[in-house]
Amino acid sequence: MRRIEVQERDEKNRELTGKVNSLQRELSRKDKDIKNLRDRLSNPSQVQDVRRMLEDPLKGLHAEKKKKSGSGSRTSTLFTYISLSRVIN
């Protein structure tokens, strides 16, 4: 009986550890996005790009996707847009 309880507890601990690790990775990505936005906003030549992205998010995403060639750039830009909206609001 005790052995079953220990196994259940260990399984629950593994699940929770996985969730915590996932949330930490997500938080790290969002922190990185916010840092990138702050860097972009401090650079006058890129403020126009950020403004365009805020005015028309889909157009901004399309423009960003053309500039970057890596996979996941559209997703990264979407998180950047969401993060920027939160920073401004």
C-alpha positions as a Markdown table, in Angstrom:
| # | Residue | x | y | z |
|---|---|---|---|---|
| 1 | Met | 0.0 | 0.0 | 0.0 |
| 2 | Arg | 2.8 | 2.4 | 1.0 |
| 3 | Arg | 4.6 | 1.6 | -2.2 |
| 4 | Ile | 1.6 | 2.6 | -4.4 |
| 5 | Glu | 1.3 | 5.9 | -2.5 |
| 6 | Val | 5.0 | 6.7 | -3.1 |
| 7 | Gln | 4.7 | 5.8 | -6.8 |
| 8 | Glu | 1.6 | 8.1 | -7.2 |
| 9 | Arg | 3.4 | 10.9 | -5.3 |
| 10 | Asp | 6.5 | 10.5 | -7.5 |
| 11 | Glu | 4.4 | 10.6 | -10.7 |
| 12 | Lys | 2.6 | 13.7 | -9.5 |
| 13 | Asn | 5.9 | 15.3 | -8.7 |
| 14 | Arg | 7.2 | 14.6 | -12.2 |
| 15 | Glu | 4.1 | 16.1 | -13.8 |
| 16 | Leu | 4.4 | 19.2 | -11.7 |
| 17 | Thr | 8.2 | 19.5 | -12.4 |
| 18 | Gly | 7.4 | 19.3 | -16.1 |
| 19 | Lys | 4.8 | 22.1 | -15.8 |
| 20 | Val | 7.1 | 24.3 | -13.8 |
| 21 | Asn | 9.9 | 23.8 | -16.4 |
| 22 | Ser | 7.5 | 24.6 | -19.2 |
| 23 | Leu | 6.4 | 27.8 | -17.5 |
| 24 | Gln | 9.9 | 28.8 | -16.8 |
| 25 | Arg | 10.8 | 28.4 | -20.5 |
| 26 | Glu | 7.8 | 30.5 | -21.5 |
| 27 | Leu | 8.6 | 33.2 | -19.0 |
| 28 | Ser | 12.2 | 33.3 | -20.3 |
| 29 | Arg | 11.0 | 33.7 | -23.9 |
| 30 | Lys | 8.7 | 36.5 | -22.9 |
| 31 | Asp | 11.4 | 38.3 | -20.9 |
| 32 | Lys | 13.6 | 38.0 | -24.0 |
| 33 | Asp | 10.8 | 39.4 | -26.2 |
| 34 | Ile | 10.4 | 42.4 | -23.8 |
| 35 | Lys | 14.1 | 43.1 | -23.8 |
| 36 | Asn | 14.2 | 43.0 | -27.6 |
| 37 | Leu | 11.3 | 45.4 | -27.7 |
| 38 | Arg | 12.9 | 47.8 | -25.3 |
| 39 | Asp | 16.1 | 47.7 | -27.4 |
| 40 | Arg | 14.1 | 48.3 | -30.5 |
| 41 | Leu | 12.3 | 51.3 | -28.9 |
| 42 | Ser | 15.6 | 52.8 | -27.9 |
| 43 | Asn | 16.8 | 52.6 | -31.5 |
| 44 | Pro | 15.2 | 55.5 | -33.5 |
| 45 | Ser | 15.5 | 53.7 | -36.8 |
| 46 | Gln | 13.4 | 50.8 | -35.5 |
| 47 | Val | 10.7 | 52.8 | -33.7 |
| 48 | Gln | 8.9 | 53.2 | -37.1 |
| 49 | Asp | 8.8 | 49.4 | -37.5 |
| 50 | Val | 7.3 | 49.0 | -34.0 |
| 51 | Arg | 4.7 | 51.8 | -34.7 |
| 52 | Arg | 3.7 | 50.0 | -37.9 |
| 53 | Met | 3.4 | 46.7 | -36.1 |
| 54 | Leu | 1.1 | 48.3 | -33.5 |
| 55 | Glu | -1.1 | 50.0 | -36.2 |
| 56 | Asp | -1.5 | 46.9 | -38.2 |
| 57 | Pro | -0.3 | 43.7 | -36.5 |
| 58 | Leu | -0.8 | 41.4 | -39.5 |
| 59 | Lys | 1.1 | 43.8 | -41.8 |
| 60 | Gly | 3.8 | 44.0 | -39.2 |
| 61 | Leu | 4.0 | 40.3 | -38.9 |
| 62 | His | 4.3 | 39.9 | -42.7 |
| 63 | Ala | 7.1 | 42.5 | -42.9 |
| 64 | Glu | 8.9 | 40.9 | -40.0 |
| 65 | Lys | 8.6 | 37.4 | -41.6 |
| 66 | Lys | 10.2 | 38.7 | -44.8 |
| 67 | Lys | 13.1 | 40.2 | -42.9 |
| 68 | Lys | 13.9 | 37.0 | -40.9 |
| 69 | Ser | 14.6 | 33.7 | -42.5 |
| 70 | Gly | 14.5 | 31.4 | -39.5 |
| 71 | Ser | 11.6 | 29.2 | -38.6 |
| 72 | Gly | 9.3 | 30.4 | -36.0 |
| 73 | Ser | 9.9 | 34.1 | -36.8 |
| 74 | Arg | 6.2 | 34.8 | -37.2 |
| 75 | Thr | 5.4 | 33.3 | -33.8 |
| 76 | Ser | 8.3 | 35.2 | -32.2 |
| 77 | Thr | 7.0 | 38.4 | -33.8 |
| 78 | Leu | 3.5 | 37.7 | -32.5 |
| 79 | Phe | 4.8 | 37.3 | -28.9 |
| 80 | Thr | 6.7 | 40.5 | -29.4 |
| 81 | Tyr | 3.5 | 42.3 | -30.5 |
| 82 | Ile | 1.7 | 40.9 | -27.5 |
| 83 | Ser | 4.5 | 41.8 | -25.1 |
| 84 | Leu | 4.7 | 45.3 | -26.6 |
| 85 | Ser | 1.0 | 45.8 | -26.1 |
| 86 | Arg | 1.4 | 44.8 | -22.4 |
| 87 | Val | 4.4 | 47.1 | -21.9 |
| 88 | Ile | 2.5 | 50.1 | -23.4 |
| 89 | Asn | -0.7 | 49.4 | -21.6 |
